[in-house]
Amino acid sequence: MSFGALNLALLDARREDRDEVEYRARATGANGVQHLLLIVNLSPHGLMARCESDLPVDERIQVTLPIIGPTAAQVRWSLGGRIGCQFDYPIDLASYYELVAILVKSGR
């Protein structure tokens, strides 16, 4: 077994479930530039989105979400027009479930 395979197994074990959504949101970068996102999945700790802008890893952004409002996050990975972001602070579960209900409803 290679160490790479072991590392992937460990990452998969730590991955949390995400809710599939389709929601257009705005994000503001540290330099004040606005970016349009299509959020495709979400958890209390972060999101994955499609983005036309090329956001670099470690970029700090503010994503505006229903119920929650502006939410600070860090781009953890960026690949082929997709980004993965980790929120600075997890969304509390009551607010998270309310948020997912709104995002799922708006995506229909």
C-alpha positions as protocol buffer text, in pm:
chain_id: "A"
residue {
  index: 1
  type: MET
  ca { x: 0 y: 0 z: 0 }
}
residue {
  index: 2
  type: SER
  ca { x: 136 y: 342 z: -89 }
}
residue {
  index: 3
  type: PHE
  ca { x: 123 y: 634 z: 149 }
}
residue {
  index: 4
  type: GLY
  ca { x: -91 y: 825 z: -105 }
}
residue {
  index: 5
  type: ALA
  ca { x: -365 y: 564 z: -82 }
}
residue {
  index: 6
  type: LEU
  ca { x: -347 y: 574 z: 295 }
}
residue {
  index: 7
  type: ASN
  ca { x: -381 y: 953 z: 295 }
}
residue {
  index: 8
  type: LEU
  ca { x: -687 y: 937 z: 67 }
}
residue {
  index: 9
  type: ALA
  ca { x: -847 y: 680 z: 297 }
}
residue {
  index: 10
  type: LEU
  ca { x: -793 y: 909 z: 596 }
}
residue {
  index: 11
  type: LEU
  ca { x: -939 y: 1207 z: 411 }
}
residue {
  index: 12
  type: ASP
  ca { x: -1247 y: 1007 z: 310 }
}
residue {
  index: 13
  type: ALA
  ca { x: -1302 y: 901 z: 671 }
}
residue {
  index: 14
  type: ARG
  ca { x: -1306 y: 1267 z: 781 }
}
residue {
  index: 15
  type: ARG
  ca { x: -1534 y: 1392 z: 505 }
}
residue {
  index: 16
  type: GLU
  ca { x: -1878 y: 1492 z: 630 }
}
residue {
  index: 17
  type: ASP
  ca { x: -2207 y: 1455 z: 447 }
}
residue {
  index: 18
  type: ARG
  ca { x: -2304 y: 1745 z: 228 }
}
residue {
  index: 19
  type: ASP
  ca { x: -2646 y: 1855 z: 109 }
}
residue {
  index: 20
  type: GLU
  ca { x: -2691 y: 1898 z: -265 }
}
residue {
  index: 21
  type: VAL
  ca { x: -2826 y: 2243 z: -350 }
}
residue {
  index: 22
  type: GLU
  ca { x: -2827 y: 2479 z: -645 }
}
residue {
  index: 23
  type: TYR
  ca { x: -2809 y: 2837 z: -529 }
}
residue {
  index: 24
  type: ARG
  ca { x: -2663 y: 3149 z: -688 }
}
residue {
  index: 25
  type: ALA
  ca { x: -2476 y: 3361 z: -436 }
}
residue {
  index: 26
  type: ARG
  ca { x: -2238 y: 3654 z: -426 }
}
residue {
  index: 27
  type: ALA
  ca { x: -1899 y: 3642 z: -263 }
}
residue {
  index: 28
  type: THR
  ca { x: -1668 y: 3932 z: -193 }
}
residue {
  index: 29
  type: GLY
  ca { x: -1293 y: 3877 z: -198 }
}
residue {
  index: 30
  type: ALA
  ca { x: -1042 y: 4039 z: 37 }
}
residue {
  index: 31
  type: ASN
  ca { x: -973 y: 4302 z: -232 }
}
residue {
  index: 32
  type: GLY
  ca { x: -1343 y: 4396 z: -250 }
}
residue {
  index: 33
  type: VAL
  ca { x: -1403 y: 4228 z: -588 }
}
residue {
  index: 34
  type: GLN
  ca { x: -1740 y: 4055 z: -618 }
}
residue {
  index: 35
  type: HIS
  ca { x: -1767 y: 3700 z: -752 }
}
residue {
  index: 36
  type: LEU
  ca { x: -2077 y: 3511 z: -862 }
}
residue {
  index: 37
  type: LEU
  ca { x: -2102 y: 3158 z: -726 }
}
residue {
  index: 38
  type: LEU
  ca { x: -2329 y: 2865 z: -796 }
}
residue {
  index: 39
  type: ILE
  ca { x: -2327 y: 2672 z: -468 }
}
residue {
  index: 40
  type: VAL
  ca { x: -2372 y: 2303 z: -549 }
}
residue {
  index: 41
  type: ASN
  ca { x: -2328 y: 2146 z: -208 }
}
residue {
  index: 42
  type: LEU
  ca { x: -2312 y: 2260 z: 149 }
}
residue {
  index: 43
  type: SER
  ca { x: -2242 y: 2145 z: 505 }
}
residue {
  index: 44
  type: PRO
  ca { x: -2235 y: 2334 z: 836 }
}
residue {
  index: 45
  type: HIS
  ca { x: -1857 y: 2368 z: 785 }
}
residue {
  index: 46
  type: GLY
  ca { x: -1828 y: 2471 z: 421 }
}
residue {
  index: 47
  type: LEU
  ca { x: -1942 y: 2461 z: 62 }
}
residue {
  index: 48
  type: MET
  ca { x: -1847 y: 2371 z: -291 }
}
residue {
  index: 49
  type: ALA
  ca { x: -1934 y: 2612 z: -570 }
}
residue {
  index: 50
  type: ARG
  ca { x: -1882 y: 2676 z: -937 }
}
residue {
  index: 51
  type: CYS
  ca { x: -1718 y: 3010 z: -998 }
}
residue {
  index: 52
  type: GLU
  ca { x: -1631 y: 3191 z: -1322 }
}
residue {
  index: 53
  type: SER
  ca { x: -1353 y: 3383 z: -1144 }
}
residue {
  index: 54
  type: ASP
  ca { x: -1026 y: 3211 z: -1067 }
}
residue {
  index: 55
  type: LEU
  ca { x: -1010 y: 3222 z: -687 }
}
residue {
  index: 56
  type: PRO
  ca { x: -675 y: 3108 z: -546 }
}
residue {
  index: 57
  type: VAL
  ca { x: -633 y: 2867 z: -256 }
}
residue {
  index: 58
  type: ASP
  ca { x: -624 y: 3049 z: 80 }
}
residue {
  index: 59
  type: GLU
  ca { x: -826 y: 3346 z: -59 }
}
residue {
  index: 60
  type: ARG
  ca { x: -1051 y: 3494 z: 209 }
}
residue {
  index: 61
  type: ILE
  ca { x: -1410 y: 3561 z: 97 }
}
residue {
  index: 62
  type: GLN
  ca { x: -1745 y: 3666 z: 240 }
}
residue {
  index: 63
  type: VAL
  ca { x: -2036 y: 3462 z: 103 }
}
residue {
  index: 64
  type: THR
  ca { x: -2388 y: 3597 z: 152 }
}
residue {
  index: 65
  type: LEU
  ca { x: -2634 y: 3322 z: 246 }
}
residue {
  index: 66
  type: PRO
  ca { x: -3007 y: 3339 z: 329 }
}
residue {
  index: 67
  type: ILE
  ca { x: -3083 y: 3323 z: 703 }
}
residue {
  index: 68
  type: ILE
  ca { x: -2711 y: 3343 z: 785 }
}
residue {
  index: 69
  type: GLY
  ca { x: -2610 y: 3663 z: 603 }
}
residue {
  index: 70
  type: PRO
  ca { x: -2246 y: 3739 z: 520 }
}
residue {
  index: 71
  type: THR
  ca { x: -2031 y: 3440 z: 616 }
}
residue {
  index: 72
  type: ALA
  ca { x: -1651 y: 3447 z: 623 }
}
residue {
  index: 73
  type: ALA
  ca { x: -1477 y: 3156 z: 452 }
}
residue {
  index: 74
  type: GLN
  ca { x: -1142 y: 3048 z: 314 }
}
residue {
  index: 75
  type: VAL
  ca { x: -1090 y: 2885 z: -26 }
}
residue {
  index: 76
  type: ARG
  ca { x: -934 y: 2547 z: 56 }
}
residue {
  index: 77
  type: TRP
  ca { x: -908 y: 2418 z: -302 }
}
residue {
  index: 78
  type: SER
  ca { x: -971 y: 2547 z: -653 }
}
residue {
  index: 79
  type: LEU
  ca { x: -990 y: 2331 z: -964 }
}
residue {
  index: 80
  type: GLY
  ca { x: -1139 y: 2382 z: -1309 }
}
residue {
  index: 81
  type: GLY
  ca { x: -1392 y: 2651 z: -1218 }
}
residue {
  index: 82
  type: ARG
  ca { x: -1490 y: 2486 z: -889 }
}
residue {
  index: 83
  type: ILE
  ca { x: -1391 y: 2590 z: -538 }
}
residue {
  index: 84
  type: GLY
  ca { x: -1419 y: 2434 z: -196 }
}
residue {
  index: 85
  type: CYS
  ca { x: -1451 y: 2671 z: 98 }
}
residue {
  index: 86
  type: GLN
  ca { x: -1435 y: 2623 z: 472 }
}
residue {
  index: 87
  type: PHE
  ca { x: -1639 y: 2861 z: 688 }
}
residue {
  index: 88
  type: ASP
  ca { x: -1450 y: 3042 z: 964 }
}
residue {
  index: 89
  type: TYR
  ca { x: -1721 y: 2933 z: 1207 }
}
residue {
  index: 90
  type: PRO
  ca { x: -1960 y: 2640 z: 1159 }
}
residue {
  index: 91
  type: ILE
  ca { x: -2326 y: 2722 z: 1106 }
}
residue {
  index: 92
  type: ASP
  ca { x: -2535 y: 2614 z: 1405 }
}
residue {
  index: 93
  type: LEU
  ca { x: -2758 y: 2318 z: 1318 }
}
residue {
  index: 94
  type: ALA
  ca { x: -3095 y: 2493 z: 1363 }
}
residue {
  index: 95
  type: SER
  ca { x: -2991 y: 2772 z: 1125 }
}
residue {
  index: 96
  type: TYR
  ca { x: -2827 y: 2522 z: 891 }
}
residue {
  index: 97
  type: TYR
  ca { x: -3145 y: 2313 z: 849 }
}
residue {
  index: 98
  type: GLU
  ca { x: -3346 y: 2628 z: 786 }
}
residue {
  index: 99
  type: LEU
  ca { x: -3087 y: 2742 z: 530 }
}
residue {
  index: 100
  type: VAL
  ca { x: -3089 y: 2408 z: 346 }
}
residue {
  index: 101
  type: ALA
  ca { x: -3470 y: 2410 z: 331 }
}
residue {
  index: 102
  type: ILE
  ca { x: -3462 y: 2753 z: 166 }
}
residue {
  index: 103
  type: LEU
  ca { x: -3181 y: 2662 z: -77 }
}
residue {
  index: 104
  type: VAL
  ca { x: -3346 y: 2336 z: -184 }
}
residue {
  index: 105
  type: LYS
  ca { x: -3678 y: 2516 z: -234 }
}
residue {
  index: 106
  type: SER
  ca { x: -3520 y: 2798 z: -438 }
}
residue {
  index: 107
  type: GLY
  ca { x: -3339 y: 2547 z: -663 }
}
residue {
  index: 108
  type: ARG
  ca { x: -3661 y: 2387 z: -787 }
}
